């Protein structure tokens, strides 16, 4: 029998071929990135090829310019399906000729099911089966071959619904926002917006936070060490109240009224699922979720770990733990592994995948691959270990006067570390306290009793602190809790809002940009329910019901379109108000991105560091600044350059900063834009030439800079749309708007056009 096998990606085709046969012939295919493997398995002739993920994409059949029609039409406009790469299509059709059976080896999630159905519809073969596997290991692959199944069309339909909704809703709102706000594309995504909403909400909480003074009391008793007892009442914002109690209690004696000892456990982790993998990579390994998933997928394709996209955190009863533990016996951590205990059963189960676990020893791995592989190993060994065991002691004191005020002290002893010996991501430290006796008395510091029999009553004062900026780990938890995205897509949404300049990272923290913050606040001001997770979470529930056959995917599409079209109409009717609100928020934006926590900042992992450089250009230069710079003996960084403490360099840099401030103000006042439509940057010619020391402005849109260039002394005379006095009307009878041409031939020239967003007239005129 001749069997064609099709994997989702070339690396999987290669790995599975190597498992099934040791004698493989490799040849090129009609796509240069996709090799074809041939071998014999169980007397059958096997051909193994692959695709490169999705083979089709959906798009609107209407290709008119954005401004030529109402974006609302996109909710109902016909959609067509196109082949992404014709060479992949030709390769599949060519190889499928004359075969007896086709087996599809796509990933075991609903996206994989959709791709499998794409392949089936393309080849049109009568005998197409699906191999369902959870790891690239000999056992899983042979089990999949022996238990071939049909493609799950319900899962494919859920993806079909999601793709169409993302296209229609995203395109409609992206176009209306971009046309209204001008400049760069203001994209909309029903997952990225609530994701951004969490970040903006945290930023606003920090902005609106008002610190308050609080007071409390502690009792200190010194035996062989100081023991600090905490007031049961906690903290108070009324300092006079605390002072009153201090004056009263300081005269009274204390007695130990109870000593409680109780056994405690620190529970081992649940088996590893994707969300926890991403959170630990972001917080502990300083690897972004997007990067972590790419590495995890590489480890999966190479057969080191099981499928890394899973919501399941419990193993089935028949799972072979001994087989995996035996393969890990050469790992360094394994020598700390002691007594086996069955893993805990979590509450999450996607009914399709197992938790993430290692498949073999981790040799020949890169540095980052080894870090993530070790994390997976630690989770598996920890969940197969026993819980850590300890004893908690709580000592309670009471004043023996008019007020029965209580203070308490807690200590911890650890008897058995167990899983903590193989798991570095949990901390459980002993807290040693002195021995106390029940009914033991401690006297007021005002008495003449021996010092070791007296206590000290201390006033404690502090200030409430604002919440920390959002971390990626927190953001992942919020998205998971609120149903934003899936285990397989959460990292993509976090990456997307950074790529689109709605948010940016500094160290472990993630902040909203001005653009991102203004969009979210604009939605909220119009009472559009975009920035909350409710809508997307409800859609995810509906998609899961489609998978189970409880809902029809076409009905879900129709219902979601109805909801979002209503929001669209509201935005369209109030678009001028939205623009005004957006501009107001721009001027009031609270930029918290210069927050720096030296304990957490990790410059080596800063994927968006350029977005976070401290902007020194707009800082006012004063005599005080100059004195501060001159008085500092250390080297300083001024505008990214290290300078020694000598007056010449300092003076030059201060002049440069002053020069930059004035130039930036000129650019801002003249509203100069480069050919990309963005505010240009400025710099000084450093190279020895006739222009040495001159300032110029240029496009700062790296890496794709346009050719805009202007000397600083030309800025004053540079004509912009701000300078134009318009005394003509367009064909609609309205005053036209002025724009700057960005074309190569007419770069910088100003022209007039109709200002209407929807169905503008064809009026056009160059300015003299």
Helices and strands as residue ranges (DSSP letters): E 2-7, H 10-20, E 25-28, E 35-41, E 44-50, E 56-60, G 66-68, G 71-75, E 79-83, H 86-96, E 101-105, H 110-123, E 128-130, H 138-146, H 153-181, H 192-208, E 213-222, E 226-231, H 239-249, E 254-266, H 274-283, H 289-301, H 321-327, G 332-336, H 367-383, E 388-399, E 406-416, G 418-421, E 441-442, G 451-453, E 456-463, E 470-471, H 472-481, H 490-499, E 503-506, E 509-512, H 514-525, H 534-547, H 553-573, H 575-588, G 603-605, G 609-612, H 623-631, E 636-638, E 641-643, H 647-670, E 681-684, E 695-698, E 709-711, G 712-714, G 721-723, E 737-740, E 750-753, E 764-766
